[in-house]
Amino acid sequence: MSEKQYGLHALVVEDERICALIMVEVFRMLGISATIAKSAPEALSVLESNRVDLITLDIRIEGDMDGWELAAKIRDSGQCYASVPIVAVTTCCFADDFERSSALGIDRHVAKPFHIDQMKKVITQLLDEPTVVKDL
């Protein structure tokens, strides 16, 4: 993937404002637009009404549904967004957390705090995988 991927759009599911703004900036550096959702219901609403090419997801979002439940709902939805790559960006970093992410179909699990170059690499690798449809 080139450094600038115009036309791609990401969903940042994060209830902490600073963390959300950092993720948006990472996407901006890659030429990818991003929408922030502060809760699972808000994220589902964005997915229903917008094309999304990648999702970053905080596991410990507040509300009736945490990030684990949201990931499961996305994957089990049968909707066009069910196969969109998901990156868990979280403080949940024990071995069983990584296993749970994998079992739920989360593509990558990144520990907070992360290095911006590390996150850019994760994003570009996922968007380069042949299963991601890019209509530029």
KEKE-3310 file (N, C-alpha, C; in steps of 0.2 Angstrom, whole numbers, plus 5000, padded with zeros to 4 digits):
npx = (5004:5003:5009:4999:4982:4970:4952:4949:4941:4940:4934:4935:4933:4931:4931:4938:4943:4956:4963:4956:4957:4971:4971:4964:4973:4984:4978:4975:4988:4991:4983:4970:4953:4943:4931:4924:4917:4909:4903:4897:4883:4884:4894:4889:4879:4886:4892:4881:4878:4888:4902:4916:4933:4942:4942:4946:4946:4942:4943:4938:4927:4914:4897:4882:4887:4903:4919:4923:4910:4905:4914:4910:4897:4898:4905:4896:4886:4882:4881:4888:4899:4904:4916:4926:4942:4947:4955:4960:4963:4970:4971:4970:4979:4984:4989:4977:4968:4973:4971:4957:4953:4958:4949:4937:4938:4945:4957:4970:4979:4983:4993:4990:5000:5003:5016:5017:5022:5022:5008:5004:5011:5004:4991:4993:4998:4986:4978:4984:4982:4975:4961:4955:4944:4947:4942:4947)
npy = (4994:5011:5026:5035:5033:5037:5038:5028:5023:5023:5016:5022:5015:5021:5027:5036:5052:5058:5046:5042:5053:5052:5040:5044:5053:5045:5038:5049:5052:5042:5045:5041:5043:5045:5040:5043:5033:5033:5023:5006:5005:5017:5014:5003:5010:5018:5009:5003:5014:5018:5015:5006:5003:4998:4994:5001:4996:4998:4988:4990:4998:5009:5006:4997:4986:4979:4979:4966:4960:4968:4966:4952:4954:4961:4952:4941:4947:4945:4955:4967:4973:4963:4956:4966:4971:4971:4979:4977:4989:4991:4990:4977:4964:4951:4934:4926:4936:4939:4927:4927:4937:4932:4921:4928:4933:4945:4954:4959:4963:4975:4983:4995:5008:5012:5013:5025:5022:5008:5006:5011:5002:4990:4994:4996:4984:4976:4982:4979:4966:4953:4950:4962:4974:4986:5001:5012)
npz = (5000:4996:5004:5004:5004:4997:4998:5006:5021:5039:5054:5070:5086:5101:5117:5124:5122:5119:5115:5104:5095:5093:5086:5074:5069:5066:5055:5047:5043:5035:5024:5025:5029:5044:5055:5071:5084:5099:5106:5106:5100:5093:5084:5077:5070:5062:5054:5047:5039:5032:5021:5027:5028:5037:5055:5071:5087:5104:5117:5130:5129:5136:5141:5136:5129:5127:5119:5115:5113:5104:5093:5091:5087:5075:5067:5066:5060:5046:5037:5025:5031:5039:5037:5037:5041:5058:5071:5087:5099:5114:5132:5137:5138:5141:5138:5137:5132:5119:5113:5114:5106:5094:5092:5091:5079:5077:5069:5072:5087:5097:5109:5121:5128:5111:5098:5086:5073:5073:5073:5061:5053:5056:5051:5037:5033:5035:5026:5014:5013:5002:5004:5007:5000:4989:4982:4974)
capx = (5000:5007:5008:4992:4977:4964:4946:4948:4938:4941:4930:4938:4928:4935:4927:4943:4944:4963:4965:4952:4961:4977:4970:4962:4979:4987:4974:4976:4995:4991:4978:4964:4948:4941:4925:4925:4911:4911:4900:4895:4878:4886:4898:4885:4875:4891:4893:4875:4876:4894:4907:4921:4938:4945:4940:4950:4941:4944:4939:4935:4922:4909:4891:4879:4891:4910:4922:4922:4903:4904:4917:4906:4891:4900:4907:4890:4880:4880:4881:4894:4904:4906:4923:4930:4947:4947:4961:4959:4968:4967:4975:4969:4985:4986:4988:4970:4965:4975:4967:4950:4953:4958:4943:4931:4939:4949:4963:4976:4978:4988:4993:4990:5001:5007:5020:5013:5025:5019:5001:5004:5013:4998:4986:4995:4998:4980:4975:4987:4980:4971:4954:4952:4942:4949:4939:4950)
capy = (5000:5017:5030:5039:5028:5041:5035:5023:5025:5019:5018:5022:5014:5023:5032:5041:5057:5058:5040:5043:5058:5050:5035:5048:5056:5040:5037:5055:5052:5037:5047:5038:5047:5041:5042:5041:5031:5032:5017:5000:5007:5022:5010:4999:5014:5020:5003:5002:5019:5021:5010:5006:4998:4995:4996:5000:4994:4998:4982:4992:5004:5009:5005:4990:4981:4980:4978:4959:4959:4972:4962:4946:4956:4963:4946:4937:4951:4944:4962:4968:4975:4957:4954:4972:4970:4974:4979:4978:4993:4990:4988:4970:4962:4945:4929:4924:4942:4938:4921:4929:4942:4928:4917:4932:4935:4951:4952:4961:4965:4980:4985:5003:5013:5009:5017:5027:5018:5001:5006:5012:4996:4986:4996:4995:4977:4973:4985:4976:4959:4952:4950:4969:4977:4993:5004:5019)
capz = (5000:4996:5010:5004:5001:4996:4996:5011:5027:5045:5060:5077:5091:5106:5121:5127:5117:5117:5111:5098:5091:5091:5080:5068:5066:5062:5049:5042:5041:5029:5019:5026:5033:5049:5059:5078:5087:5106:5109:5102:5096:5088:5079:5072:5066:5057:5049:5043:5034:5028:5019:5031:5026:5043:5061:5077:5092:5111:5120:5136:5128:5141:5139:5137:5125:5127:5112:5113:5111:5097:5088:5089:5083:5068:5063:5065:5057:5040:5033:5021:5035:5043:5035:5038:5046:5065:5075:5094:5102:5120:5138:5138:5134:5143:5133:5135:5128:5112:5111:5113:5100:5088:5092:5089:5072:5077:5064:5075:5094:5098:5116:5122:5123:5105:5094:5080:5067:5074:5071:5054:5050:5056:5046:5030:5032:5034:5020:5009:5012:4997:5006:5008:4993:4988:4976:4973)
cpx = (5004:5005:5002:4987:4970:4958:4945:4945:4939:4936:4934:4933:4932:4931:4931:4945:4951:4965:4962:4955:4967:4976:4968:4968:4983:4984:4975:4983:4996:4986:4972:4959:4946:4935:4926:4918:4913:4908:4898:4889:4879:4890:4894:4881:4880:4892:4887:4875:4883:4899:4913:4926:4942:4942:4945:4945:4944:4940:4936:4931:4917:4902:4888:4883:4899:4913:4922:4915:4902:4908:4913:4900:4893:4902:4901:4885:4878:4879:4888:4900:4907:4913:4928:4936:4946:4953:4959:4965:4966:4973:4974:4974:4988:4985:4981:4966:4967:4971:4960:4949:4953:4952:4937:4932:4942:4955:4970:4974:4984:4987:4993:4995:5005:5011:5017:5016:5022:5012:5000:5006:5007:4993:4987:4996:4991:4976:4978:4985:4975:4963:4951:4950:4944:4946:4941:4948)
cpy = (5006:5021:5034:5034:5032:5037:5029:5026:5021:5021:5017:5021:5015:5028:5037:5046:5057:5052:5040:5047:5056:5045:5039:5051:5051:5038:5043:5054:5047:5039:5044:5042:5042:5044:5039:5039:5030:5026:5012:5002:5012:5019:5007:5004:5017:5015:5002:5008:5021:5014:5011:5001:4995:4998:4995:5000:4994:4993:4985:4998:5003:5008:4998:4984:4983:4978:4971:4958:4963:4968:4956:4948:4958:4957:4942:4941:4948:4950:4962:4970:4969:4955:4960:4970:4974:4973:4981:4983:4994:4989:4981:4966:4955:4940:4927:4930:4941:4932:4923:4933:4937:4924:4921:4935:4942:4950:4954:4963:4969:4983:4993:5003:5010:5015:5019:5023:5011:5001:5007:5006:4991:4987:4995:4988:4974:4976:4982:4969:4958:4952:4957:4972:4984:4996:5011:5022)
cpz = (5000:5002:5010:5000:5001:4995:5002:5017:5033:5050:5066:5082:5097:5110:5125:5121:5114:5113:5104:5093:5089:5085:5074:5065:5063:5055:5044:5039:5035:5024:5019:5031:5038:5053:5066:5081:5095:5110:5104:5097:5091:5082:5074:5068:5060:5052:5045:5038:5030:5026:5024:5029:5031:5050:5066:5082:5099:5114:5126:5135:5134:5137:5140:5133:5125:5120:5110:5110:5104:5092:5086:5085:5076:5064:5062:5062:5050:5035:5029:5025:5039:5042:5035:5043:5053:5068:5082:5097:5109:5126:5140:5134:5138:5138:5131:5131:5121:5109:5110:5107:5094:5087:5090:5082:5071:5073:5068:5082:5096:5105:5116:5128:5117:5102:5088:5073:5067:5071:5064:5050:5050:5051:5039:5028:5031:5028:5014:5007:5006:4998:5006:5001:4994:4982:4976:4967)
residu = (MET:SER:GLU:LYS:GLN:TYR:GLY:LEU:HIS:ALA:LEU:VAL:VAL:GLU:ASP:GLU:ARG:ILE:CYS:ALA:LEU:ILE:MET:VAL:GLU:VAL:PHE:ARG:MET:LEU:GLY:ILE:SER:ALA:THR:ILE:ALA:LYS:SER:ALA:PRO:GLU:ALA:LEU:SER:VAL:LEU:GLU:SER:ASN:ARG:VAL:ASP:LEU:ILE:THR:LEU:ASP:ILE:ARG:ILE:GLU:GLY:ASP:MET:ASP:GLY:TRP:GLU:LEU:ALA:ALA:LYS:ILE:ARG:ASP:SER:GLY:GLN:CYS:TYR:ALA:SER:VAL:PRO:ILE:VAL:ALA:VAL:THR:THR:CYS:CYS:PHE:ALA:ASP:ASP:PHE:GLU:ARG:SER:SER:ALA:LEU:GLY:ILE:ASP:ARG:HIS:VAL:ALA:LYS:PRO:PHE:HIS:ILE:ASP:GLN:MET:LYS:LYS:VAL:ILE:THR:GLN:LEU:LEU:ASP:GLU:PRO:THR:VAL:VAL:LYS:ASP:LEU)
# end
